[in-house]
């Protein structure tokens, strides 16, 4: 075609020609735009029609005239201050996402002009500047700088903007910078809280997030309360129906619940609102509400309200498909059941049955909370029995496999409380014994639990560990059933007493209480109740020991004198004639006469190492002397004592006590220094 002369009288047409592929057209279009943009008022029109983007592309055109005219057009357009500010802030908004760029903006003092531009009449400039500031205040130094540069008033002013995006950015920025106390003080001085309350209807979630910062500060919280702001907040909390707003509202309630003015929440019947929120079909709302219930339950009046309103609602959440909700629900129950009568309410609602199920396959937080709730409930005897009847002991095996310290601590505490019941204690011991025998499952916590549980039942401890320490005090009801074999369950004294007389070694019982009575001959083996013979002989021995030994002042003399009680078990026996000592026949006669495998220790008149050592330990504990009881092999057992010895001059005592084995068989009363040949010969064959 022959060249055409193109003329455009419409600005839209000329801007459209910038996309032409004809070089002559592009040259004339760029020139026309340059001439048109010389008038200031025309520059904004060109931007509105989208001239900027094609002109930017043309500055790299191969034709020199096209490139020159495009650059001239852009140059004249860039002389408009608002346009420069808009595109400069837009560039900075993109750059400020990067950490290194944020540092450069701060170092090169970019914040002062950006704070000033918050008051720009151009909404694009305002929005871009606000976005840069929002990105910058993620860093503490920039937060401080915005406050010092007077950024609070213009940010508050932007809450009244006609553009929602600006409102939200302003609130998000305020939420971050009001985390600092000085900024909160300035915010209050500028009546920021009042402005925030006035805009609640429009700014819901973001406004509440700013409020949360003030509710964590006790000084701000009191000032808000004094100015009536808390009452206004409460009115708002009672009405939201949007889940995001409800979450933020509940978070505010939780913050206030941690303060001493939480009574205000109770005065506004906030418990009723929270119970209603528990039924909202939103996991976030339910989770936040449970945390609020947990915090508020430490206030007695609120706890009473929850007892009447909220227990079923919280228990219902234990069945939620969300692990987050279940964890929060168990947390709420932790505080609701902590030393309160709400335990009964939870139990009556069959809550403990559901809680026991939570011990299988839950997250660590849920496991720890559940164990704590069951522990709280088990403090009451009636509830404890019901918990045990639903298989709680077996269920607690699962959390014991955890490696989480909180889970282990709370589970072991729960086990300790449940083990107040004799049957449960035996079951717990079996569980812990099995766990501690496993290389993969054993831990310091399970070992500690085993030790604690054994310390509450010295008979089982001696059977399993063959050792009672200086601090283990034998009391009425102790019995020595011999060393327990691996995997063997340890029977109670009652169970052992009901077994038919057999050829095995006797069970030696320590009981000087008047509770022991002889079995009734009229009772049949099937219906007779467990009763034992009154060990009057042991009572007499104890009384004699107290009279004869407590009057002695020297501790060494006391131990030596106490060793002479071996006379009641046959006296000294020469080592090479030990095989002639008729102790086996004696025990057979006792078992036959008593028609029981259980023999009271006071009746023994022919005893060897293990029997004498047990009597020595029993008597020493009765009169306040300190000793151990250690079981060895082949019926060996011995007592170790500690004595402070003087130096050669006899003026001072050694700083460390010396340890001795007490001879009760061959030279009763002789103290054998530990690890000497004499001590080794006494304790081994």
VOFIRO-356171 format. One record per residue (C-alpha): residue in one letter; y, z, x. Coordinates in steps of 0.2 Angstrom, whole numbers, padded with zeros to 4 digits, always signed. Each point is the difference from the previous one (the first is absolute). Last residue first. Layout:
AYZX
...
END
This chain:
X-0342+0501+0144
X+0019+0000-0002
X+0014+0012-0005
X-0006+0015+0010
X-0005-0010+0016
X+0017-0008-0001
X+0009+0017-0001
X-0009+0007+0015
X+0003-0015+0010
X+0018+0001-0002
X+0009-0013-0012
X+0008+0014-0011
X+0000+0018+0008
X-0014+0010-0008
X+0005+0016-0009
X-0014+0013-0001
X+0000+0010-0016
X-0019-0004-0004
X-0010-0003+0016
X-0014-0012-0006
X+0005-0005-0017
X+0018+0002-0005
X+0009-0006+0016
X+0018-0004-0004
X+0006-0016+0008
X+0017+0002+0009
X+0016-0009+0002
X+0014+0006+0011
X+0018+0001-0008
X+0014-0010+0008
X+0016+0009+0006
X-0010+0013+0010
X+0005+0018-0003
X+0010+0010+0012
X-0001+0017+0010
X-0018+0001+0004
X+0003-0004+0018
X-0015-0013+0000
X+0007-0009-0015
X-0004+0005-0018
X-0010-0009-0013
X+0005-0007-0016
X-0016-0002-0011
X-0006-0014-0011
X-0017+0001-0010
X-0014-0013-0002
X-0014+0003-0012
X-0018-0007+0002
X-0013-0011-0009
X-0017-0005+0006
X-0013-0004-0014
X-0007-0015+0010
X+0017-0009+0005
X+0017+0008-0001
X+0011+0007-0014
X+0017+0007+0005
X+0009+0014-0009
X+0017+0005+0007
X+0008+0017+0002
X+0015+0010-0004
X+0000+0018-0005
X+0008+0005-0017
X-0012+0012-0007
X-0009-0011-0012
X+0001-0016+0011
X-0009+0009+0014
X-0013+0006-0013
X-0004-0018-0006
X+0001-0007+0018
X-0013+0013+0006
X-0011-0003-0015
X+0000-0019+0003
X-0004+0003+0019
X-0014+0012-0004
X-0008-0013-0012
X+0001-0015+0011
X-0005+0009+0016
X-0015+0010-0007
X-0003+0011-0015
X-0013+0013-0005
X+0007+0013-0012
X+0009-0012-0012
X+0005+0008-0017
X+0018+0000+0004
X+0000-0019+0002
X-0004-0004-0018
X-0015-0012+0000
X+0000-0016-0011
X-0017-0009-0001
X-0004+0011-0015
X-0015+0010-0006
X+0009+0016+0007
X-0016+0007+0006
X-0007-0016+0006
X+0016-0006+0008
X+0001+0017+0009
X-0018-0001+0006
X+0002-0017+0007
X+0016+0006+0008
X-0010+0014+0009
X-0014-0012+0005
X+0012-0011+0009
X+0009+0014+0009
X-0015+0007+0008
X+0007+0001+0018
X-0015-0005+0011
X+0008-0017+0005
X+0015+0010+0006
X-0011+0009+0013
X+0007-0009+0015
X+0018+0003-0005
X-0002+0018-0003
X+0005+0005-0018
X+0015+0012-0003
X+0001+0007-0018
X-0010-0005-0015
X+0013-0006-0012
X+0009+0016-0004
X+0001+0003+0019
X+0010-0016+0001
X+0014+0011-0007
X+0002+0004+0019
X+0011-0015+0002
X+0014+0008-0009
X+0000+0013+0013
X+0002-0013+0014
X+0014-0009-0010
X+0009+0016-0003
X-0001+0006+0018
X+0008-0017+0006
X+0014+0003-0013
X+0004+0017+0007
X+0007+0012-0013
X-0016+0006-0008
X+0003+0008-0017
X-0003-0017-0009
X-0018+0000+0007
X-0009+0015-0007
X+0008+0002-0018
X+0001-0019-0004
X-0017-0003+0007
X-0008+0013-0011
X+0009-0007-0016
X-0006-0018+0004
X-0018+0006+0003
X+0000+0009-0017
X+0006-0015-0009
X-0012-0011+0009
X-0014+0011-0006
X+0006+0000-0018
X-0003-0019-0001
X-0002-0001-0019
X-0013-0012-0004
X+0005-0017-0006
X+0002-0008-0017
X-0001-0018-0006
X-0004+0000-0018
X-0018+0000-0007
X-0005-0014-0012
X-0013-0010+0009
X-0007+0012+0012
X-0003+0012-0015
X+0010+0016-0002
X-0008+0016-0003
X+0000+0005+0018
X+0019+0000+0000
X+0007-0005+0017
X+0008+0014+0010
X+0019+0001-0001
X+0014-0006+0012
X+0017+0002-0007
X+0002+0017+0010
X+0006-0010+0015
X-0008+0002+0017
X-0006-0018+0000
X-0005-0010+0016
X-0014-0012-0004
X-0014-0006+0013
X-0009-0015-0007
X-0018+0002+0006
X-0009-0013+0011
X-0012-0011-0009
X-0017+0006-0006
X+0005-0001-0019
X+0005+0012-0014
X+0005-0011-0015
X+0018-0006+0000
X+0012+0009-0012
X+0008+0010+0015
X+0004-0017+0008
X+0010-0006-0015
X+0009+0016-0002
X+0004+0000+0019
X+0007-0018-0002
X-0009-0015+0007
X+0006-0010+0014
X-0005-0019-0002
X-0009-0007+0015
X+0006-0016+0007
X-0002+0006+0018
X-0009+0017+0000
X+0009+0016-0004
X-0003+0014+0013
X-0006+0016-0008
X+0003+0007-0018
X+0012+0014+0007
X+0009+0008-0015
X+0017+0007-0003
X+0003+0007-0018
X+0010+0015+0006
X+0011-0004+0014
X-0001-0008+0018
X+0017-0003+0008
X+0003-0016+0009
X+0014+0003+0012
X-0010+0004+0015
X-0010-0016-0003
X-0016-0003-0010
X-0012-0013+0008
X-0016-0009-0004
X+0011-0015-0007
X-0009-0005-0016
X-0009+0017-0005
X+0014+0010+0007
X+0013-0010-0010
X-0011+0001-0016
X-0001+0019+0001
X+0019+0001+0005
X+0006-0008-0016
X+0019-0001-0001
X+0001-0004+0019
X-0013-0014-0004
X+0013-0009-0012
X+0014+0001+0013
X-0011-0006+0014
X-0007-0015-0011
X+0018-0004-0005
X+0006+0000+0018
X-0015-0011+0005
X+0005-0012-0014
X+0018+0000+0005
X-0004-0003+0019
X-0010-0015-0006
X-0019-0005-0003
X-0002-0016-0010
X-0005-0012+0014
X-0011+0012+0011
X-0008+0007-0016
X-0007+0018+0002
X+0017+0006-0006
X-0001-0010-0016
X-0017+0007-0004
X+0005+0018+0003
X+0016-0003-0010
X-0010-0005-0015
X-0013+0013+0001
X+0014+0014+0002
X+0009-0007-0015
X-0016+0001-0010
X-0003+0018+0005
X+0018+0004-0004
X-0001-0009-0017
X-0015+0011-0005
X+0009+0016+0006
X+0017-0004-0009
X+0014+0003+0011
X-0005-0016+0008
X+0012-0009-0012
X+0015+0007+0008
X-0006-0005+0018
X-0005-0017-0006
X+0018-0003-0007
X+0007+0006+0017
X-0012-0012+0009
X+0006-0015-0011
X+0018+0005+0003
X-0002+0000+0018
X-0011-0016+0001
X+0012-0010-0011
X+0015+0005+0010
X-0008-0003+0016
X-0005-0018-0004
X-0017-0005+0008
X-0009+0000-0016
X-0019+0004-0002
X+0004+0017-0007
X+0009-0010-0015
X-0017-0006-0005
X-0010+0017+0001
X+0012+0007-0012
X-0009-0009-0014
X-0016+0010+0004
X+0009+0017-0002
X+0009-0006-0016
X-0016-0004-0009
X+0007+0003-0018
X-0007+0018-0001
X+0010+0004+0015
X+0016-0003-0009
X-0006+0010-0015
X-0004+0015+0011
X+0017-0001+0008
X+0009-0001-0017
X-0007+0016-0005
X+0004+0008+0017
X+0018-0005+0001
X+0004-0005+0018
X-0010-0016-0003
X+0015-0008-0009
X+0011+0001+0016
X-0015-0007+0011
X-0003-0014-0013
X+0018-0005+0001
X+0000+0001+0019
X-0016-0011+0001
X+0008-0012-0011
X+0016-0001+0010
X-0009-0003+0016
X-0011-0013-0007
X+0014-0009-0009
X+0010-0001+0016
X-0015-0006+0010
X-0004-0015-0012
X-0014+0003-0012
X-0018-0005+0001
X-0008+0015-0008
X+0010+0016-0001
X+0009-0007-0015
X-0016+0003-0010
X+0003+0019+0002
X+0017-0002-0007
X-0007-0008-0016
X-0011+0015-0003
X+0014+0012+0005
X+0011-0007-0013
X-0012+0005-0015
X+0016+0003-0010
X-0005+0018-0001
X+0000+0000+0019
X+0017-0007+0001
X+0007+0012-0012
X-0009+0015+0008
X+0007-0005+0017
X+0017-0001-0008
X+0000+0019+0001
X+0008-0002+0017
X-0003+0004+0018
X+0002-0019+0005
X-0007-0009-0014
X+0016-0010-0005
X+0004-0002+0018
X-0016-0009+0005
X-0001-0008-0017
X+0015-0011+0004
X-0008-0005+0017
X-0016-0005-0009
X+0011-0011-0012
X+0009-0008+0015
X-0017-0004+0008
X-0006-0008-0016
X+0015-0010-0002
X-0001-0008+0018
X-0018-0003-0003
X+0004-0011-0015
X-0014-0002-0012
X+0006+0015-0009
X-0014+0013-0006
X+0009+0015+0009
X+0016-0006-0010
X-0008+0008-0016
X+0000+0017+0009
X+0019-0001+0002
X+0003-0004-0019
X-0013+0014-0005
X+0010+0013+0010
X+0017-0005-0005
X+0007+0008-0016
X-0004+0019-0002
X-0005+0003+0018
X+0014-0012+0006
X+0013+0012-0009
X-0007+0015+0008
X+0002-0009+0017
X+0018-0004-0004
X+0004+0018-0003
X-0009+0005+0016
X+0009-0012+0012
X-0013-0006+0013
X-0006-0012-0013
X+0016-0010+0002
X-0006-0008+0017
X-0017-0005-0006
X+0006-0006-0017
X+0013-0011+0010
X-0015-0007+0010
X-0009-0004-0015
X+0015-0009-0007
X+0001-0011+0015
X-0018-0005-0001
X+0001-0003-0019
X+0015-0011+0002
X-0007-0010+0014
X-0016-0003-0009
X+0008-0006-0015
X-0007+0002-0018
X+0011+0014-0004
X-0010+0015-0006
X+0005+0012+0014
X+0018-0005-0004
X-0002+0010-0017
X-0005+0015+0010
X+0015-0002+0011
X+0012+0000-0015
X-0008+0016-0007
X+0002+0008+0016
X+0018-0005+0001
X+0004+0012-0014
X+0019+0000+0005
X+0000+0019+0004
X-0016-0004+0011
X+0010-0012+0010
X+0014+0012+0002
X-0012+0013+0006
X-0002-0012+0015
X+0016+0008+0007
X-0009+0007+0015
X-0005-0017+0007
X-0017-0009+0001
X+0001-0004-0018
X+0016-0009+0003
X-0008-0012+0011
X-0015-0003-0012
X+0012-0003-0014
X+0009-0014+0010
X-0017-0008+0004
X-0004+0001-0018
X+0016-0010-0004
X-0004-0013+0013
X-0017-0003-0007
X+0006+0000-0017
X+0013-0013+0005
X-0013-0011+0007
X-0011+0002-0015
X+0014-0005-0013
X+0001+0012-0015
X+0013+0012+0006
X+0006+0014-0013
X-0003+0017+0007
X+0006-0003+0017
X+0017-0006-0006
X+0003+0016-0009
X-0006+0010+0016
X+0013-0010+0011
X+0014+0005-0012
X-0006+0018+0002
X-0001-0002+0019
X+0018-0006+0000
X+0007+0015-0008
X+0013+0003+0014
X-0009+0015+0005
X-0017-0009+0001
X+0007-0014+0011
X+0007+0013+0011
X-0016+0010+0001
X-0010-0016+0004
X+0013-0005+0013
X-0002+0016+0009
X-0019+0000-0002
X-0002-0018+0008
X-0016-0008-0006
X+0008-0003-0017
X+0014-0010+0008
X-0012-0013+0008
X-0009-0002-0017
X+0016-0005-0008
X+0001-0015+0010
X-0017-0005-0006
X+0005+0003-0018
X+0014-0012+0002
X-0012-0014+0006
X-0011+0003-0015
X+0012+0000-0014
X+0015-0010+0004
X+0007-0005-0017
X-0002+0016-0010
X+0003+0010+0015
X+0017-0007+0004
X+0010+0015-0006
X-0012+0012+0009
X+0003-0010+0017
X+0019+0001-0003
X-0002+0019-0002
X-0010+0001+0016
X+0012-0010+0010
X+0014+0011-0004
X+0008-0005+0017
X-0002+0018+0006
X-0018-0001-0005
X-0004-0016+0010
X+0010+0008+0015
X-0012+0015+0000
X-0015-0011-0003
X+0005-0010+0016
X+0001+0016+0010
X-0017+0005-0006
X-0009-0016+0005
X-0013-0008-0012
X+0016-0006-0009
X+0000-0015+0012
X-0017-0007-0007
X+0002+0002-0018
X+0018-0006+0001
X-0006-0016+0008
X-0012-0003-0014
X+0013+0004-0013
X+0012-0013+0007
X-0014-0013+0001
X-0004+0004-0018
X+0018-0002-0006
X+0003-0016+0010
X-0016-0008-0007
X+0006+0006-0017
X+0016-0010+0001
X+0015+0006-0011
X+0003+0014+0013
X+0003+0018-0006
X-0012+0007+0013
X+0010-0010+0013
X+0014+0013-0001
X-0012+0013+0006
X-0004-0011+0015
X+0019-0002+0003
X+0002+0019+0000
X-0015+0004+0011
X+0004-0012+0015
X+0014+0010+0007
X-0003-0006+0018
X-0008+0017+0004
X-0013-0002-0013
X-0005-0017+0005
X-0001+0006+0018
X-0012+0014-0004
X-0011-0012-0009
X+0001-0012+0015
X-0005+0013+0012
X-0015+0005-0011
X-0008-0017-0002
X-0005-0007-0017
X+0019+0000-0002
X+0001-0018+0008
X-0010-0009-0013
X+0010+0007-0014
X+0016-0004+0009
X-0005-0018+0002
X-0005-0001-0018
X+0017+0008-0005
X+0009-0013+0010
X-0009-0014-0008
X+0003+0007-0018
X+0018+0003+0003
X+0003-0018+0008
X-0009-0008-0015
X+0010+0011-0012
X+0016-0006+0007
X+0014+0013-0004
X-0005+0008+0017
X-0001+0019-0001
X-0017+0001+0009
X+0009-0011+0013
X+0008+0016+0008
X-0017+0007+0003
X-0006-0016+0008
X+0016+0000+0011
X-0004+0017+0007
X-0019-0003+0001
X+0000-0014+0013
X+0005+0011+0014
X-0009-0011+0014
X-0012+0014+0003
X-0005+0001-0019
X-0002-0018-0002
X-0010-0001+0016
X-0011+0014-0005
X-0003-0009-0017
X-0004-0016+0009
X-0013+0009+0010
X-0008+0007-0015
X-0001-0016-0010
X+0005+0001-0018
X+0018+0000+0005
X-0001-0019+0005
X-0002-0006-0018
X+0014+0011-0007
X+0011-0005+0015
X-0002-0018-0004
X+0006+0003-0018
X+0014+0011+0007
X+0006-0014+0010
X-0002-0012-0014
X+0010+0010-0013
X+0013+0005+0012
X+0003-0018+0006
X+0001-0006-0018
X+0012+0014-0004
X+0011-0004+0014
X+0002-0018-0004
X+0003-0010+0017
X-0019-0004+0000
X+0003-0014-0013
X+0012-0009+0013
X-0014+0001+0013
X-0014-0006-0011
X+0010-0016-0005
X+0005-0003+0018
X-0018+0002+0006
X-0006-0012-0014
X+0013-0012+0006
X-0005+0000+0018
X-0019-0001-0004
X+0002-0015-0011
X+0011-0008+0013
X-0012+0003+0014
X-0015-0007-0010
X-0016+0009+0006
X+0003+0014-0013
X-0001+0018+0006
X+0016+0005-0009
X-0008-0008-0015
X-0012+0014-0004
X+0014+0013-0002
X+0010-0012-0011
X-0015-0002-0011
X-0001+0020-0002
X+0018+0003-0002
X+0004-0012-0014
X-0009+0010-0013
X+0012-0002-0015
X+0005+0018+0001
X+0004-0002+0018
X+0011-0015-0003
X+0009+0009-0014
X+0004+0015+0012
X+0008-0011+0012
X+0011-0009-0013
X+0012+0015-0002
X+0004-0001+0018
X+0006-0018+0000
X-0006-0008+0016
X-0017-0001-0009
X+0004-0016-0009
X+0004-0009+0017
X-0016+0006+0008
X-0010-0005-0015
X+0007-0017+0000
X-0004-0002+0018
X-0018+0006-0002
X-0002-0012-0014
X+0007-0015+0009
X-0011+0003+0015
X-0015+0003-0011
X+0002-0016-0009
X+0002-0010+0016
X-0016+0008+0007
X-0010-0005-0015
X-0015+0012-0003
X+0010+0009-0014
X-0002+0019-0002
X+0019+0003+0003
X+0003-0012-0014
X-0004+0014-0013
X+0014+0010+0007
X+0012-0015-0003
X-0007-0002-0018
X+0002+0019-0004
X+0018-0002+0006
X+0004-0014-0012
X+0011-0014+0004
X-0012-0009+0011
X+0002-0017+0008
X-0014-0011+0008
X+0004-0017+0007
X-0016-0009+0001
X-0007-0009+0015
X-0009-0016-0004
X-0018+0002-0005
END
